[in-house]
């Protein structure tokens, strides 16, 4: 009970910090929602695909390009990679496909592995990928029947001629789902800062030498003391999660009660558990209250930039994304991105999300093990 009262007392003194970062979530989330156009219950879509052809315009290359142009919008972008990246960032294109040199020859020989692409994080990009993969799969099937590329193109076109209309409908409310994705992504920053700052601060106080010595000579063992502290941290984390969940209901509305919305909620809950464990580890490592604020900013802002919270992952350099793979928030953000585009909920479509959730929970376990090791060593030193 003493631990809980002390925890509550410290929390009340630092409640302003929690309120500030919660207000940031409200402000940025609200601005994002206002920027989104209102949508109907379904959307007719036609993807904007930019083709960068490095091969000769003959054979299967010519047929492939013609098929893409007939089944998409083709924006005019300058022949410059920076301009293409800008167009992708500003949603002027949904999908960029790079047809490599020798594509016609390699495709007919069956030696081409895959085509390089860049895509936006929206439904149109997913549909563009489906359109392109459909042509390539059909062409691959017929390739075994002929060695003549022009004849192959005719066979593929004959197969597709009754299915050339590209307007489709989706029951997904893509605008609201993108708003939900942004809200939950930015929520991860608020959660990181609120949990790491408060939990690290409280643990740094409990780990002060004079307080630690009092704990050692008291009737309460260090294991019991750690357990009580962790339970207090879990309670605080759960309250933060509930508060943000209520905020999500107010700001996002009915979209939360869809299958996609429920997956967002579950993913955010697992993320909170992981961050709580991380904060507990940091709190056991940090020995100075003065260092808590700096560490909170470094971890909160650094993680958010690296993992796609502030800037979408598809716009980050590959080197940055590779580093982000080592951070739990990356898998949380990646799951949110997948959830946004899920039309069918089944084991196959959920598998990447479940794997990411498993990684988050596994990270939480690792952080707790490390916390116990650090705590035990500090006790021996003390």
Secondary structure, DSSP 4 states (H G I P E B T S, - for coil): -HHHHHHHHHHHHTHHHHHHHHHHHHHHHHHHHHHSPP--SSEEE--BEEEEE-S-S-HHHHHHHHHHHHTSB-----S-HHHHHHHHHTTS-SEEEEE-TTHHHHHHHT-----EEEE-SSHHHHHHHHHHHHHHHHHHHHGGG-S-HHHHHHHHHHHHGGG----EEESS-HHHHHHHHHHHHHHHHHHHHHHHHHHHHHHHHHTSHHHHHHHHHSSS-HHHHHHHHHHHHHHHHHHHHHHHHHHHHHHHGGGGGSHHHHHHHHHHHHHHHHHHHHHHHHHHH---HHHHHHHHHHHHHHHHHHTTSSS-GGGS-HHHHHHHTTSHHHHHHHHHHHHHT--S-SHHHHHHHHHHHHHHHHHHHHHHHHHHHHHHHHHHH-
